[in-house]
Amino acid sequence: MNHRWATLLLAGFVGAYGIGQLHAEEATATLTIVNHRFEPAELAVPAGQKIKLIVENKDATAEEFESYELNREKVVPAKGSVVIFVGPLKPGRYPFFGDFNKETAKGVLVAK
């Protein structure tokens, strides 16, 4: 019986370690919308990793984060924030824009 518990305990540690490795491979990046512009307009992110992109909107009106290359589209409420997961990305440039303010809300994720 003790051998069985030791095996289960070891399996639990191995499982927990594996989950920790998954979280370690996820990077976090933040974009801010201010005056209908994305800041920074060019954001470097690591290639080959899943990215947790936090988009914070400081404006009094909603904006929509949209990217054809990233295949993402999400409304960011006024004075609110959203989380968008992308990747893992190959090295390159991935443009995005604010669908409600296309002339000013432009940016690019640069995967390196």
Secondary structure, DSSP 8 states (H G I E B T S, - for coil): -HHHHHHHHHHHHHHHHHHHHHHHTEEEEEEEEETTEEESSEEEE-TTSEEEEEEEE-SSS-EEEEETTTTEEEEE-TT-EEEEEE----SEEEEEEETTSTTT-EEEEEE-
